[in-house]
Amino acid sequence: MQDFKEPSREELEKMLEKAKADLQAALDKMTPEERRQAELNAQKAIEEDNARMQSLIDDANRVAAQTSAQNAQAPKFCPSCGAPASGGNFCQYCGNPLRG
């Protein structure tokens, strides 16, 4: 298997310049209508990506809120023996339920 060698800053700059030149060459070959269509496609892709990112953020916020609510409800000590609660539904010391 090949080892991956991270490119140097100079190599990255050369790659970026080549990509810019290739993009400009492709744009120069396009008709104005093709350019407009490409711009519309790019804008649509950006909007879809933003919607996906927002959905992920919303999901993460829901999970965080649920976790926070669960942690707030979880007892810190066993109501039967007073031992510190380690999570779960039963005390690891006396075996009694942690929630009533």
NUTOR-122579 format. One record per residue (C-alpha): residue number from 1; residue in one letter; x, y, z. Coordinates in Angstrom, 2 decimals, m for minus. Example, Ala and Ser with C-alpha at 12.3 -4.5 7.8 and 13.67 -1.06 7.14 Angstrom:
REC pos code    east   north      up
REC   1    A   12.30   m4.50    7.80
REC   2    S   13.67   m1.06    7.14
// end
This chain:
REC pos code    east   north      up
REC   1    M    0.00    0.00    0.00
REC   2    Q    1.23    3.50   m0.79
REC   3    D    1.98    5.99    1.93
REC   4    F    0.11    9.26    1.52
REC   5    K    2.46   12.21    1.40
REC   6    E    0.84   15.51    2.28
REC   7    P    1.60   18.09   m0.41
REC   8    S    3.73   21.08    0.51
REC   9    R    2.36   24.61    0.51
REC  10    E    4.08   25.28   m2.80
REC  11    E    2.56   22.14   m4.35
REC  12    L   m0.89   23.16   m3.11
REC  13    E   m0.47   26.63   m4.59
REC  14    K    0.57   25.11   m7.94
REC  15    M   m2.43   22.76   m7.84
REC  16    L   m4.74   25.69   m7.09
REC  17    E   m3.33   27.77   m9.93
REC  18    K   m3.73   24.85  m12.34
REC  19    A   m7.31   24.30  m11.21
REC  20    K   m8.06   28.01  m11.70
REC  21    A   m6.52   27.93  m15.19
REC  22    D   m8.46   24.78  m16.10
REC  23    L  m11.68   26.34  m14.84
REC  24    Q  m11.08   29.53  m16.79
REC  25    A  m10.38   27.51  m19.95
REC  26    A  m13.62   25.60  m19.47
REC  27    L  m15.53   28.83  m18.90
REC  28    D  m14.01   30.39  m22.02
REC  29    K  m15.35   27.51  m24.10
REC  30    M  m18.90   27.95  m22.79
REC  31    T  m21.60   29.94  m24.50
REC  32    P  m23.33   32.64  m22.45
REC  33    E  m26.37   30.35  m22.10
REC  34    E  m24.18   27.47  m20.87
REC  35    R  m22.56   29.82  m18.35
REC  36    R  m25.98   30.96  m17.08
REC  37    Q  m27.09   27.34  m16.76
REC  38    A  m23.89   26.40  m14.93
REC  39    E  m24.38   29.33  m12.56
REC  40    L  m27.99   28.26  m11.89
REC  41    N  m26.87   24.68  m11.27
REC  42    A  m24.15   25.87   m8.91
REC  43    Q  m26.59   28.10   m7.00
REC  44    K  m29.05   25.21   m6.70
REC  45    A  m26.28   22.92   m5.39
REC  46    I  m25.26   25.58   m2.85
REC  47    E  m28.85   25.99   m1.65
REC  48    E  m29.30   22.20   m1.33
REC  49    D  m26.03   21.94    0.57
REC  50    N  m27.07   24.76    2.91
REC  51    A  m30.42   23.02    3.51
REC  52    R  m28.61   19.75    4.33
REC  53    M  m26.26   21.54    6.71
REC  54    Q  m29.18   23.29    8.42
REC  55    S  m30.94   19.95    8.77
REC  56    L  m27.84   18.47   10.42
REC  57    I  m27.60   21.45   12.76
REC  58    D  m31.29   21.11   13.66
REC  59    D  m30.83   17.38   14.32
REC  60    A  m27.79   18.05   16.49
REC  61    N  m29.69   20.70   18.46
REC  62    R  m32.57   18.26   19.05
REC  63    V  m30.19   15.55   20.27
REC  64    A  m28.39   18.04   22.50
REC  65    A  m31.69   19.24   23.98
REC  66    Q  m32.84   15.67   24.62
REC  67    T  m29.52   14.74   26.19
REC  68    S  m29.61   17.85   28.35
REC  69    A  m33.18   17.08   29.47
REC  70    Q  m32.25   13.48   30.24
REC  71    N  m29.20   14.56   32.22
REC  72    A  m31.30   17.07   34.17
REC  73    Q  m33.79   14.34   35.07
REC  74    A  m31.19   11.72   36.00
REC  75    P  m30.72   11.45   39.76
REC  76    K  m27.28   12.26   41.08
REC  77    F  m27.64    9.93   44.06
REC  78    C  m29.58    6.76   44.77
REC  79    P  m32.77    7.67   46.66
REC  80    S  m32.51    4.41   48.65
REC  81    C  m28.90    4.26   49.83
REC  82    G  m27.49    7.66   48.88
REC  83    A  m24.68    6.24   46.73
REC  84    P  m23.63    8.30   43.71
REC  85    A  m25.67    7.31   40.65
REC  86    S  m23.56    6.03   37.77
REC  87    G  m26.26    6.24   35.12
REC  88    G  m28.63    3.49   34.18
REC  89    N  m31.91    2.62   35.82
REC  90    F  m30.70    0.82   38.96
REC  91    C  m28.24    1.63   41.73
REC  92    Q  m24.98   m0.25   41.28
REC  93    Y  m24.62   m0.54   45.08
REC  94    C  m28.04   m1.55   46.40
REC  95    G  m29.84   m2.51   43.17
REC  96    N  m32.90   m0.36   43.83
REC  97    P  m34.45    1.66   40.99
REC  98    L  m32.96    5.12   40.58
REC  99    R  m36.22    6.60   39.32
REC 100    G  m39.54    6.28   41.01
// end
